[in-house]
Amino acid sequence: MSQKKTVWIINHYASTPQTGFAGRHYYLGQELAKLGYNVYIIAASYTHILRQPLTFEDDFYIENHAPNFNYVWVKVPEYAESRSKRRVLNWFEFSWKLLKLPKILSEKPDVILNSSLSLVSYMAAEKLAKKLKVPLYFEVRDIWPLTLLELGGYSKSHPFIMLLQWIEDRAYKNSYKVISNLKNSVEHMVSHGLERSKFHWIPNGFSQDEVSNKEPLDPKISALLPKNKFIVGYTGTLGLANCLHYLLQAAKEFKSNEDVAFVIVGKGDYKAELQAYAQEYNLKNVTFIDPIPKIQIQSMLDQFDVCYIGLTQDPLFKYGVSPNKLFDYLYSGKPLLYGIDSGNYKPVSEANAGFEFIPEDVQDLIKKIQLLINMCASERQSMGYNGRKLAETKYEYSHLAQELEKVLELQI
């Protein structure tokens, strides 16, 4: 590469290991920087998903994370919860301030990648791309406003929904290319005016650097884990959509089997209800553990015999899913219980890395848990090996960054 090219990635909800859960653009940006590009992730100073939001006086704060890899935090208003009306104000202020970026960053971008959510920032990104005369790429990680229609119960004729729909359609039409981590989302996009040839699938993944440098569990956490048991485990958000109530119902069926235990690691809005259910039915075979640092996740997964992942029956998921925990699970080398109706995207069954079960079907889940219990250890190890092989060949972020490099045409 004769001259370093500069990439601006605008993601309202981006985070770092210090502020949140790092995630897709932290790892992709890190890997693009290793390839020799100047990378700027532009993110909001406050969102409801940040664990430790940044506070600063000026409108912008630039934070260096590695050579050629920087975060540009944009100061925005705080809000109380995800459904707050002030969240929309947060979106618009972020987008308005994006227009000042050329005065803040001395290095003009060669490409701009704008990632939704939120859709509002697309309009500012489009204006920046025209002003700077660079190609604009649009990325969809969550299909809006469809999500608001399907899950929020909003009407298509709601003025704000109509605005978001206009922006979404405009983005598909005007962007140079469109990227998504949802493999089948192209079908939705084509129905809203996208030329199919402009679509590229780049899934989420895992960081080899992170898993290679995993930290051991805190001894106090290790002490909480069941000993000499067959453990069905879950790590992540404890929300209604994660179908953990069904996992507890399965645990109730295994109460009499003293060799089987269930471990749920994380926090979320639904945790108290799950704990109340476990207490009501005296589920002594279920252990709840508070969130642990991301760098310790693989050490926790080492303690499991099977990793559980589930989502509610939702028509949105037919467009594909890309939950971060899926790739951590695959890398762990443990078989998976996969209860997601993700259309023709079937990573677990296609790799023979575990069993799919019908989402929200407790009896099918129980049946698949029993199948795994009845297997000999070598059969489960073989499934786990298949999962790790799939993760290493398709879902490692250094590979995914090279795919992104091609899609962004940075080498041309």
Secondary structure, 3 states (H helix, E strand, C coil): CCCCCEEEEEECCCCCCCCCCCCHHHHHHHHHHHCCCEEEEEEECCCCCCCCCCCCCCCEEEEEEECCEEEEEECCCCCCCCCCCHHHHHHHHHHHHHCCHHHHCCCCCCEEEEEECCCHHHHHHHHHHHHHCCCEEEEECCCCCHHHHHCCCCCCCCHHHHHHHHHHHHHHHHCCEEEECCCCHHHHHHHCCCCHHHEEECCCCECHHHHHCCCCCCHHHHHHCCCCCEEEEEECCCCHHHCHHHHHHHHHHCCCCCCEEEEEECCCCCHHHHHHHHHHCCCCCEEEECCCCHHHHHHHHCCCCEEEEECCCCHHHHHCCCCHHHHHHHHHCCCEEEECCCCCCCHHHHCCCEEECCCCCHHHHHHHHHHHHHCCHHHHHHHHHHHHHHHHHHCEHHHHHHHHHHHCCCCC
